[in-house]
């Protein structure tokens, strides 16, 4: 049976991969997940009500800032990773949308179609499985990366699109994200794409702007040359992100201590029945959400000097990494 895009009864596109479905999980949390959200994220009816009201008040007082302030589902995707502390969610939102003003080259008008070639080349993939704690699992495979065809900037944009997708899923808002960075095939041609300036920008977005619970970045199959690239990023790593970094080398057992075998395909030492699938199919699936991204691109600050200055002067530590 060929692998293709199908649609569920509720009209959600998915890819059937063995006994698993790759799709966006847009449905509400299950009772078990709600219990975990209450324990880990303070998600009680009282806290949710207060957080939404307070966040709307803060947003209403923010000049030149447009977001759907009356859309509770939209606001919740920022509140959950911040444990329903509205002041923290507000700061993350300012950072998230301020980044677009500060670095328009990297973050304005990004849609799945605009970076389709990254997904087509299978550099970036999502697994249809989740960890036992409900984390979304994403894989970046540097072996598939040809810098002549895909710029590092575009790879960064693909990560931003993937994280925007993760922010849409209540399950991922609650469970977070685990990233496997497979560095097999890393070579000098890849290292030459990395500048300190770009490394700083990438890590600024990950550590200060991304409203996703980043549970771990698992670096595997490092060649000797890996340290050369890592040294460029290292000066910009904050303490929270350092704690989320795990270097497993070629030892699959170490990776499986962090992510259960049932969640991973045999390629990574797991036991999950997940066949390989063309990256173009993942691109096709995301294309169904192209209009959503076009709408998201209309949110944020109006471009003006005051807003940019305010954003640049904000230094609060608001990372949701590892929470």
CORWO-V331933 format. One record per helix or strand. SS is the DSSP state (alpha for helix, beta for strand). FROM is the first residue (numbers start at 1). LEN is the number of residues. If there is no record, write none. Layout:
SS:FROM:LEN ; SS:FROM:LEN
//
This chain:
beta:5:3 ; beta:13:5 ; beta:20:4 ; alpha:31:11 ; alpha:45:16 ; beta:65:2 ; alpha:72:8 ; alpha:86:17 ; alpha:104:4 ; alpha:112:9 ; beta:124:7 ; beta:136:6 ; alpha:142:3 ; alpha:152:17 ; alpha:170:6 ; beta:177:6 ; alpha:188:4 ; alpha:196:14 ; beta:214:7 ; alpha:226:9 ; alpha:239:6 ; beta:245:5 ; alpha:252:7 ; alpha:261:3 ; beta:265:1 ; alpha:266:3 ; beta:272:1 ; alpha:279:9 ; alpha:290:7 ; beta:300:2 ; alpha:305:9
//
